[in-house]
Protein backbone atom coordinates (compact mmCIF):
# COMPACT_ATOMS: atom_id res chain seq x y z
CA UNK A 1 0.00 0.00 0.00
CA UNK A 2 1.13 3.48 -0.70
CA UNK A 3 0.88 6.02 2.02
CA UNK A 4 -0.47 9.35 0.85
CA UNK A 5 0.67 12.45 2.63
CA UNK A 6 -1.39 15.56 2.21
CA UNK A 7 0.47 18.82 2.05
CA UNK A 8 -0.66 21.24 4.73
CA UNK A 9 -1.87 24.33 2.79
CA UNK A 10 -1.46 26.57 5.85
CA UNK A 11 2.23 25.70 6.17
CA UNK A 12 2.74 26.14 2.45
CA UNK A 13 1.21 29.63 2.51
CA UNK A 14 3.18 30.55 5.66
CA UNK A 15 6.36 29.43 3.93
CA UNK A 16 5.59 31.49 0.82
CA UNK A 17 4.51 34.59 2.78
CA UNK A 18 7.61 34.43 4.98
CA UNK A 19 9.89 34.29 1.95
CA UNK A 20 8.03 37.21 0.31
CA UNK A 21 8.24 39.31 3.52
CA UNK A 22 11.96 38.61 3.88
CA UNK A 23 12.60 39.55 0.24
CA UNK A 24 10.53 42.75 0.49
CA UNK A 25 12.46 43.86 3.56
CA UNK A 26 15.83 42.88 2.12
CA UNK A 27 15.45 44.68 -1.22
CA UNK A 28 13.11 47.54 -0.32
CA UNK A 29 13.40 50.43 2.09
CA UNK A 30 11.67 50.22 5.46
CA UNK A 31 10.69 53.89 5.72
CA UNK A 32 11.57 57.20 4.18
CA UNK A 33 11.53 60.94 4.75
CA UNK A 34 11.83 64.04 2.62
CA UNK A 35 14.96 66.06 3.35
CA UNK A 36 13.97 69.49 2.10
CA UNK A 37 15.60 70.38 -1.21
CA UNK A 38 17.93 67.36 -1.05
CA UNK A 39 15.32 64.71 -1.94
CA UNK A 40 14.15 61.64 -0.13
CA UNK A 41 16.20 59.59 2.31
CA UNK A 42 15.42 56.04 3.42
CA UNK A 43 15.85 53.57 6.24
CA UNK A 44 16.81 50.07 5.12
CA UNK A 45 19.29 47.37 6.08
CA UNK A 46 22.16 49.13 4.30
CA UNK A 47 21.07 52.77 4.45
CA UNK A 48 22.79 55.46 6.46
CA UNK A 49 19.54 57.10 7.64
CA UNK A 50 18.37 54.15 9.71
CA UNK A 51 18.15 54.77 13.41
CA UNK A 52 19.72 52.26 15.77
CA UNK A 53 16.36 51.08 17.06
CA UNK A 54 14.62 50.62 13.72
CA UNK A 55 17.67 48.90 12.19
CA UNK A 56 17.94 46.52 15.14
CA UNK A 57 14.22 45.75 15.00
CA UNK A 58 14.37 45.19 11.23
CA UNK A 59 17.07 42.56 11.79
CA UNK A 60 15.16 40.96 14.68
CA UNK A 61 11.95 40.82 12.62
CA UNK A 62 13.83 39.22 9.73
CA UNK A 63 15.09 36.56 12.15
CA UNK A 64 11.53 36.07 13.43
CA UNK A 65 10.37 35.49 9.85
CA UNK A 66 13.17 32.97 9.37
CA UNK A 67 11.89 31.13 12.46
CA UNK A 68 8.35 31.18 11.00
CA UNK A 69 9.76 29.79 7.77
CA UNK A 70 11.51 26.99 9.69
CA UNK A 71 8.29 26.15 11.56
CA UNK A 72 6.36 25.96 8.29
CA UNK A 73 9.09 23.85 6.71
CA UNK A 74 9.02 21.53 9.72
CA UNK A 75 5.29 20.99 9.20
CA UNK A 76 5.73 20.29 5.48
CA UNK A 77 8.47 17.69 5.78
CA UNK A 78 7.42 14.05 6.21
CA UNK A 79 10.09 13.49 8.89
CA UNK A 80 9.86 16.48 11.19
CA UNK A 81 13.14 17.70 12.63
CA UNK A 82 11.29 19.28 15.60
CA UNK A 83 9.10 16.61 17.14
CA UNK A 84 6.95 18.76 19.45
CA UNK A 85 3.95 20.79 18.30
CA UNK A 86 5.27 24.29 17.66
CA UNK A 87 2.36 25.79 15.70
CA UNK A 88 1.12 27.95 18.60
CA UNK A 89 4.63 29.30 19.10
CA UNK A 90 4.64 30.26 15.43
CA UNK A 91 1.50 32.31 16.00
CA UNK A 92 3.13 34.11 18.94
CA UNK A 93 6.26 34.74 16.88
CA UNK A 94 4.14 36.18 14.05
CA UNK A 95 2.38 38.52 16.50
CA UNK A 96 5.76 39.55 17.92
CA UNK A 97 7.01 40.34 14.43
CA UNK A 98 4.05 42.68 13.86
CA UNK A 99 4.65 44.46 17.17
CA UNK A 100 8.39 44.86 16.56
CA UNK A 101 7.77 46.17 13.04
CA UNK A 102 5.36 48.81 14.31
CA UNK A 103 7.77 49.77 17.11
CA UNK A 104 10.56 50.08 14.52
CA UNK A 105 8.44 52.41 12.39
CA UNK A 106 7.51 54.44 15.48
CA UNK A 107 11.21 54.78 16.37
CA UNK A 108 11.96 55.97 12.84
CA UNK A 109 9.03 58.40 12.98
CA UNK A 110 10.14 59.82 16.30
CA UNK A 111 13.74 60.24 15.13
CA UNK A 112 12.68 62.07 11.96
CA UNK A 113 9.52 63.69 13.28
CA UNK A 114 10.51 67.15 12.05
CA UNK A 115 10.45 65.87 8.44
CA UNK A 116 7.65 64.45 6.32
CA UNK A 117 8.13 60.70 6.77
CA UNK A 118 6.27 57.60 5.57
CA UNK A 119 6.42 53.78 5.70
CA UNK A 120 7.86 51.99 2.68
CA UNK A 121 7.84 48.57 1.02
CA UNK A 122 9.78 46.76 3.75
CA UNK A 123 7.38 47.91 6.45
CA UNK A 124 4.32 46.84 4.49
CA UNK A 125 5.87 43.50 3.60
CA UNK A 126 6.65 42.73 7.23
CA UNK A 127 3.30 43.89 8.62
CA UNK A 128 1.14 42.19 6.00
CA UNK A 129 3.26 39.04 6.21
CA UNK A 130 2.98 39.05 10.00
CA UNK A 131 -0.79 39.56 9.97
CA UNK A 132 -1.40 36.86 7.37
CA UNK A 133 0.99 34.43 9.09
CA UNK A 134 -0.77 35.04 12.42
CA UNK A 135 -4.12 34.20 10.82
CA UNK A 136 -2.70 31.12 9.07
CA UNK A 137 -0.98 29.84 12.24
CA UNK A 138 -4.24 30.34 14.15
CA UNK A 139 -6.25 28.46 11.52
CA UNK A 140 -3.64 25.72 11.38
CA UNK A 141 -3.73 25.31 15.16
CA UNK A 142 -7.53 25.26 15.16
CA UNK A 143 -7.72 22.61 12.43
CA UNK A 144 -5.35 20.16 14.18
N, C-alpha and C positions, 0 to 999 in steps of 0.2 A: 504494500500500500504506500502511496505517496502522501506525505504530510504537507498540506497546504498551509502556508503562513500568510495571513493577511497583513498588508502594510497598514500601519496606523496612520490615517490621513492627518490627524492632529500633529503628530511628530514630524511628518513630512512638511507640513506648512510652517511649523515652528522652525525647522531647519532652514527652509527657504527664506523666511522672513528675517531670521538672524543673520544670514549671509548678506541679504540686501541691506539691512541696517548697518552692518559693519562696513560694507563697501561705500554706502552713502556718507558715513562719517569719515572714512579714510580718504575719499577723493573730493569731498565737498567741504566748504567752510561750515563752521558751527553757528557763527553769528557774525554780524557785520555792523559797522557804523560809518557815518559820513563825516569825513574830516575836512570840513569847510571847503576851500577851493582846491584841496589836494586830492579829492576823490574819496573813494570808499576804501576802508580797511577792514580786515577780517580776522576772526579767531578760528584757527584750525589746528591740527596736530603739528604742523610745521610753520605756523605763522608767528610773526613777532608781536602781534597785538593781542595774543591770548593772555589772560590773567593767570596767575598761578592756580587759583581755585578752579576756574573753568577748564583749564588744560588737564589738571589732575583728575577732575571728575569725568572728562571725556575719555581719558585712558581707563579709569575704573569702569565706566559704563561699557566700553569696548570689551573689557575682560568679562564683565557680567554677561554680555551677549555671547562670548565664546563659551562660557559655562552653559548657557541655555542651548547652544548648538551641540555641546557634548551630551547634555541630557537628552535632547531629541535624537541624536545619533545612537545613544545607548538604547533607546526604546525601539529604534528601527532595526538594529542588528539582531540576528537570531540568537546568538550567544552574547548575552549582555555582559559587559565588563564591570558594571556596577550592579550587584545583585539585589540591593534593597530598592524599595519603591521611592523614587526621588522626584516624582511628578509635582507634588505639592511644594517642594523646595524650589522647583523651577518657577512656579507661580510667584512665590515670594521674591525670587531673584528678578523676575520680570517687573514686578511692582517697584522693587528697589532701583532698577535701572531707570524707570520713569521718574522717580523722585530725584535721583541724582542728576538726571538730565535737566530737570526744571531748576534745581538748585544751581547747576552750572550756568544756565542762561541768566538766572537772577544775579549771580556773581558778576557775569559779564555786563549786565545791564546797570548794576550799581557802579562798577568801575568806570563805565563810559556813559554815565547818566547825563552828562552835560552835552552829549552829542545825540543826534538822531540815530538810534540803533534798532536792529531787527534780528529775528532768528533766521537762520539759513538752512540749507539742505541737510546738513548733518544733524541739526536739532530735530527737524521734522522726521528724518529717517529713524532716529533713536526713539522719539516719543511714539510715533505710529507703530514702530516695531514692538516697543514695550507694551503698548496697549493691546495690540493684536495677540502677542504672545501670552499676555496675562489671560485674555479670554480663551485662547486655545488650550493653555495649561489647565484652566478651570474646567473647561468642557471635557478635556481628556481625563482629569481626575474624577469627574462626575460619571463618566461613562465606563469606568473600570469596575 
